[in-house]
């Protein structure tokens, strides 16, 4: 990867892959902006499930829009 943006995206995806391994039922997640979008994409089906016991709060409109 070249350039700061490419490396930041790469690291954000890598972070998301690791974070999802630690998310468990009954957790409350605070999700910000850049890495949060990748985390939500990875956890999407679980977070949107009616049986999900994982709560999350977003700190940006972009992240909040992914919730819908």
C-alpha positions, 0 to 999 in steps of 0.5 A: 500500500502506498500513501497515508490513506491507503495505509490507514484503510489497510490498518482500519480493516485489520483492526476491524478483523481483530475487534470482531473476535472480541465482541460478545453478547451483552457488550456495549460498543462505542463506535466512532468514525473510520475503523467503526465503519469497517467493524460495523460491516464485519458485525453487520448481521449480528448487530442487526439481528433481533436476537442480538444483545450487543448495543452500540452508540455512534459518535458520527453521522456516517456511523449512525447511518450504517445502523439503519 
